[in-house]
Amino acid sequence: MTKSPSTLGIILFIATMVVFFVVYTFFSGINYFDISLKANAFVLPIIYAGTAFWSVKSYWSSHRTVSFKDAFKRAFVPMFIGGILSIFSIYAYLNFVDTDAKKLLNYQYVARQKTEMDKEYQSARKVLKHQKDIDELDQKYKERLPSFSPEAVKGKDMLTASHFSGYFAAILIFYVVLSVFFGAFFRTKTIYQEEQNQE
């Protein structure tokens, strides 16, 4: 049965919120930010790509003649609806319902940035041979350290409306690229099959 793109978008929204609350409920500890990052990087793209594929494939199976525009729409609309509803809901939840979770994410984000900087510094220091280069690296490291002081990071917020807008803009690129791919793939398949039938 072919579901409408809007219905699939709502299903994607529900699936996204399930993933969000699973991570929030079971992993809201010292690795909360890292696990959230992995869920956003690996779990959600698979769910969204799978749903987009299923949306186009089920439509193609029942219609057989699918234009690029039809395939693009069938892939893009569910992802867009699911994504934008999720972004609004997660933003509202972290900024108005559980601000402690937001503080934890911000703290762990800064801590991760500091850890990454320390790793880069240590690995670069091992490679350098000349004392002049080492001194220059040490100086740059010391100059960056104050940006991670409690006073400097006190007001740092990676979960503002503008940041969420930026995240969604990046996600939209993924949606468009995936939809273009599915549009081209299914349109080409249809044309190829039509040519075979004519022969």
Salt bridges, closest charged atoms under 4 A:
ASP34 OD1 - ARG112 NH1 2.51
ASP118 OD2 - LYS114 NZ 2.79
GLU136 OE2 - LYS140 NZ 3.60
ASP138 OD2 - ARG125 NH2 2.91
ASP157 OD2 - LYS102 NZ 2.80
